[in-house]
Amino acid sequence: MDRVRDLLLGFGTMMTLIVAIGAQNAFVLRQGLRRHAVAKVVAVCALSDAILVAVGVAGFGAIVRAFPAAITVAAVVGGIFLLGYGFLAARRAFRPSALNAAAETSSRPVLTALALTWLNPHVYLDTLLLLGSIAAGRWLFGVGAVTASITWFVALGFGARLLSPLFAKPRAWRALDGLIAAVMITLGVTLIAGW
């Protein structure tokens, strides 16, 4: 019974942390709608979370607490990256062009997914500190958290195609890009100003 409880607690805790709209989720949604490099982006996000959760469960949150300057550096670099990505999304919203997935290399979405994950200081706080302190070495809790991450990113990336009829109109893409720009720029400013 304790094993099932740990699995469910890990799953539920991770779901509450991961479902909130943020830079990573907005990017996965956009890639899913475009149907471009979705499997790669989903794999990068889920694998990154799995690594971070494992490190957190193993107790490495203490290292992050011991070196708070690392989080500050990640916040500033991540904030600058988010601002840049936000301004690109704003440009797409104000000057839409035809979506041409073939013109974009498959490495670009993967690199963007890596940057949105690993340059986000909140991911370290959520996985290493918060989940790590709750799990405290309970590996089934970690398995539940990783399962939630995989479930979420697969549902978001591949489920986005269900919204395709809505995004058949250019106005919908402009609205999405406007929302993504607002989220990215707000997060970028918050990261830089808050750290």
N, C-alpha and C positions, 0 to 999 in steps of 0.2 A: 504493500500500500504506500509506503514511503517513496518507493521508486516512481510509481505513477504520479504521486503528488509532486515530486521534484520535476518530472518531465512537464507536467501541466503548468507548474509555477514558472518554470523557465520559458515555456512557450508563451504564456500570458504576459509575463514581464517584458519579454522582447517585443511582442506585438504592440504593447502600449507605447514602447519607445520608438518603434520603427514606422508606425502608421502615420505619424504626424507629417504634414507636408514639409518638405525641405528640399534642398538642392539636389540631393541624390535621387529622391523619389520623382521629382519633376523631370529630371533627365531620363530616368528609366521609362517614365510614362511617354515622354516625347519620342524616344527611340521605338517604343512599342507601337505607337501610333504610326510612325514612319515605316515600321517593319524593316528596320535596318540594323543589323548587328545585334539583334535583341538577345539571342542566346549568349553571345560573348559578354554583353553588358550585364545580363542577369548573373552569369557565372562569376564575373569579376566582383560584383557587389556581394553575392552570397558567400563566395570563398573568402573575401576580405573580412566579412563579418565572422565567419567561422574561425579564422585565425585570431581575430581580436577577442572573441568570446573565449576561446581556448586559453589565450594568454591571460585574460582576466580571471578565469576560473582557477588557473594555476597560481594566482596570487601576485601577479606582476603589477597590480594596481599600486602597491607600495612604492615601486620604482618611479611611477609617474608622479606620485605625491612627493617623492624625494627630489624630483627635478621639475619643478613647476615652470622653469624657463622654457622647457621643451614645448609645453602647451602654449605658452605665449608666442613662441616662434611659429608654431603651426597655426595659431589664430591669425597672426598678421599675414603670413603667406597665403593661408586659405582665404582670408578676407579679400586680399588683392585678386586672387584667382576668381572668387565669386563675383566681385565687381566687374571684372573683365567679361566673364561669361554672361552676367546680367546685362551689360551694355550691348553685347552681341545679340541677345534675345530681344532687347528693346529695338535695336536696329531692324531686326526681322519683323517686328510688330509694326513699325512705322513705314518700312520699305520692304514689303513682302516680295519674295521672288519665288519662282516655282521650286518646289522641293525636289531635289535631284539627288536621291540616295546613291546613285551609281557614281556620281562625281566625288563622293566622300570616301576616303580610304577606310578600310575596316579597322585600321589601327587607331584612328582618331577617336571614335567613340569609346574604345577600350581605354585609351589614355585619359580621356575626360572622366570616365567612370572611376578610374584609379585616383585621379586628382580629387574628384568630389568626395571620395571616401577617405583617403589617407591624409588629405590636407584639412580635414574637418576636425577641429579639436573636440567638438561635442561627441564624436564617435568614440574618442578615447575615454571621455568622462562616462559615457553610457556603458561601454563594454568593459573597459578595464576597471573603472572605479565602482560604478553602480552595480552592474551585473556581477563583477568579481567579488564585491563585498557581500552581496546577497548569496551568491553560490558558495563562497568559502570552501572551495575544493570539492563540491558536490557535482560530479561530472554529468550526472543525468540531468541536472538543472541546465548545464551547458548544452547538452544534446537537445533539450527542449527549446532553448533559445536559438540554436542554429537551425533547427527544424522550422521555427517561426520565420526566421530570416529567409530561408529558401522558399517557404510557402508564399511569403509576401512578395518577393521579387519575381518569382515565376508568375504569380497572379497578376501583378502590376504590369510586367513586361509583355506577357503573352495575352493577358486579358484586355489590354488596351485596344486590341484590334476590334473588340466589340463596340468601341466608340467610333470606329471608322466612318459609319454613315454620318455622324454628327460633324466629323472633320473633313467631309467632302467639300465643304465650302471654305474659301479663303478667309472669310471673316472669323471662322472658328479657330483657324491656325493663328491668326493675328491676336485673338483674345488669349489663346494659350500662351503664345510667346510674350504677350504683355504680362500675364500672370507670372510666368517663369521669371521675367525680368524683375518684376516687383519683389518676388521672393528672394532671388539671388542678390539683388542690390541691398535689400533690407538686411539679409543675413551677413553680407560682406561688411556693411557699415557697422552692424552690431558687433561683429567679431573684432574689427579693428578698434572701434571705440571702447569696447568692453574689456579689452585685455591691455 
